[in-house]
Amino acid sequence: MMMSLGLFVFKLSTLPYQNTSRQVNYGWGTNARFGQRPVSQFLGLGEETIKITGQLRPCMAVDRRQRHNLWHVCHQKYCQ
């Protein structure tokens, strides 16, 4: 197993991916103070983006059921 996305498991026999990247935004607020420098406060995590790239080629050993599972998981929650 290389990684999973929902219930779909990426591995060499299903669908190997080439690259992944992850970006997380953080929320910070600034408060001005009299006679002192402003202070920053952590407000929590923002939006998280995960990008998975790869190619699905006909010669790969991915059956129709696995492709359908990946499509369903991706379009229900993760892909925009």
C-alpha positions as a Markdown table, in Angstrom:
| # | Residue | x | y | z |
|---|---|---|---|---|
| 1 | Met | 0.0 | 0.0 | 0.0 |
| 2 | Met | 1.3 | 3.4 | -1.0 |
| 3 | Met | -1.5 | 5.6 | 0.2 |
| 4 | Ser | -5.3 | 5.7 | 0.5 |
| 5 | Leu | -7.9 | 8.3 | -0.4 |
| 6 | Gly | -11.1 | 7.5 | 1.3 |
| 7 | Leu | -11.7 | 3.8 | 0.8 |
| 8 | Phe | -9.5 | 3.7 | -2.4 |
| 9 | Val | -6.1 | 2.2 | -1.8 |
| 10 | Phe | -3.2 | 3.3 | -4.1 |
| 11 | Lys | -0.8 | 0.5 | -4.7 |
| 12 | Leu | 1.1 | -0.9 | -7.7 |
| 13 | Ser | -1.7 | -3.3 | -8.5 |
| 14 | Thr | -4.5 | -0.7 | -8.5 |
| 15 | Leu | -3.2 | 2.7 | -9.5 |
| 16 | Pro | 0.3 | 4.0 | -8.7 |
| 17 | Tyr | 0.6 | 7.8 | -8.4 |
| 18 | Gln | 3.7 | 9.9 | -9.5 |
| 19 | Asn | 3.6 | 12.9 | -7.2 |
| 20 | Thr | 1.7 | 14.3 | -4.2 |
| 21 | Ser | 1.7 | 17.7 | -2.7 |
| 22 | Arg | 0.0 | 19.1 | 0.4 |
| 23 | Gln | -0.8 | 22.7 | 1.3 |
| 24 | Val | -2.3 | 23.9 | 4.6 |
| 25 | Asn | -3.4 | 27.5 | 5.3 |
| 26 | Tyr | -3.2 | 28.9 | 8.8 |
| 27 | Gly | -5.3 | 31.7 | 10.3 |
| 28 | Trp | -3.5 | 34.4 | 12.2 |
| 29 | Gly | -5.1 | 37.6 | 13.6 |
| 30 | Thr | -3.3 | 40.7 | 14.7 |
| 31 | Asn | -4.2 | 42.8 | 17.6 |
| 32 | Ala | -2.9 | 46.4 | 18.1 |
| 33 | Arg | -1.7 | 47.3 | 21.5 |
| 34 | Phe | -1.2 | 50.8 | 22.9 |
| 35 | Gly | 2.5 | 51.7 | 23.4 |
| 36 | Gln | 3.7 | 48.2 | 22.2 |
| 37 | Arg | 4.1 | 46.3 | 19.0 |
| 38 | Pro | 1.0 | 44.5 | 17.6 |
| 39 | Val | 0.6 | 40.9 | 18.7 |
| 40 | Ser | -0.5 | 37.9 | 16.5 |
| 41 | Gln | -2.8 | 35.2 | 17.6 |
| 42 | Phe | -3.3 | 31.8 | 16.0 |
| 43 | Leu | -6.9 | 31.4 | 14.9 |
| 44 | Gly | -6.8 | 27.8 | 13.7 |
| 45 | Leu | -6.2 | 25.8 | 10.6 |
| 46 | Gly | -7.5 | 27.0 | 7.3 |
| 47 | Glu | -8.2 | 25.1 | 4.1 |
| 48 | Glu | -6.1 | 22.0 | 3.3 |
| 49 | Thr | -5.4 | 21.0 | -0.3 |
| 50 | Ile | -3.9 | 17.7 | -1.4 |
| 51 | Lys | -2.9 | 17.2 | -5.0 |
| 52 | Ile | -2.3 | 13.7 | -6.4 |
| 53 | Thr | -0.9 | 13.5 | -10.0 |
| 54 | Gly | -0.4 | 10.4 | -12.2 |
| 55 | Gln | -1.5 | 8.8 | -15.4 |
| 56 | Leu | -4.0 | 6.0 | -15.9 |
| 57 | Arg | -2.9 | 4.1 | -19.0 |
| 58 | Pro | -4.9 | 1.2 | -20.7 |
| 59 | Cys | -2.0 | -1.2 | -20.2 |
| 60 | Met | -2.2 | -0.8 | -16.4 |
| 61 | Ala | -3.9 | -3.6 | -14.4 |
| 62 | Val | -6.7 | -1.4 | -13.1 |
| 63 | Asp | -10.1 | -3.0 | -13.6 |
| 64 | Arg | -13.4 | -1.1 | -14.2 |
| 65 | Arg | -14.6 | -1.5 | -10.5 |
| 66 | Gln | -11.4 | 0.1 | -9.2 |
| 67 | Arg | -11.6 | 3.0 | -11.6 |
| 68 | His | -15.3 | 3.5 | -10.6 |
| 69 | Asn | -14.4 | 3.4 | -6.9 |
| 70 | Leu | -11.7 | 6.1 | -7.4 |
| 71 | Trp | -14.0 | 8.3 | -9.5 |
| 72 | His | -16.8 | 8.0 | -6.9 |
| 73 | Val | -14.6 | 8.8 | -3.9 |
| 74 | Cys | -12.9 | 11.7 | -5.7 |
| 75 | His | -16.1 | 13.4 | -7.0 |
| 76 | Gln | -18.0 | 12.9 | -3.8 |
| 77 | Lys | -15.6 | 14.6 | -1.4 |
| 78 | Tyr | -12.2 | 15.7 | -2.7 |
| 79 | Cys | -12.3 | 16.9 | -6.4 |
| 80 | Gln | -13.7 | 20.2 | -7.3 |
